[in-house]
Amino acid sequence: MRKTLAVLVLTALMSAVSAYASGEPSLVGIWYSAGQPDEPNVMSLIEFMADGTFREEFRKCENAMVVGYQFQSGTWSAENGVEHTLTVMINGEASKVEDTYHIELLTDTQRRIRLQPQGYVFSSLKVSEFTFPDCASGA
């Protein structure tokens, strides 16, 4: 397990450095989504670090109030138009959730990915801070 995780982190780091060095848009940074395909009142922030790790938070809003919260972390990689995430912690509990996404759009400011095989499309914008807007204006 530990060896597999080390290989995943190394692969993700090499992929991120390669994309950054080539001048292509990179996933590295903070991405904000105002809603989820199956839950429009859920907003999310995900930060992809250059070392191949990520942290993500979700907030569910109803009547301008936060009514749900989740945070998770793990490793990520991207290659040949495919993004992979391995979530190893959810709300402080050990987990193992692997997801694969087809990257439909990636620019310096926009990201659109399609979860495989379910087909859910997630759209996000790059932001400078890991901060949620108020519920009234965010979802």
Secondary structure, 3 states (H helix, E strand, C coil): CHHHHHHHHHHHHHHHHHHHHHCCCCCCEEEEECCCCCCCCEEEEEEECCCCEEEEEEEEEECCEEEEEEEEEEEEEEECCEEEEEEEEECCEEEEEEEEEEEEEECCCEEEEEEECCCCEEEEEEECCCCCCCHHHHC
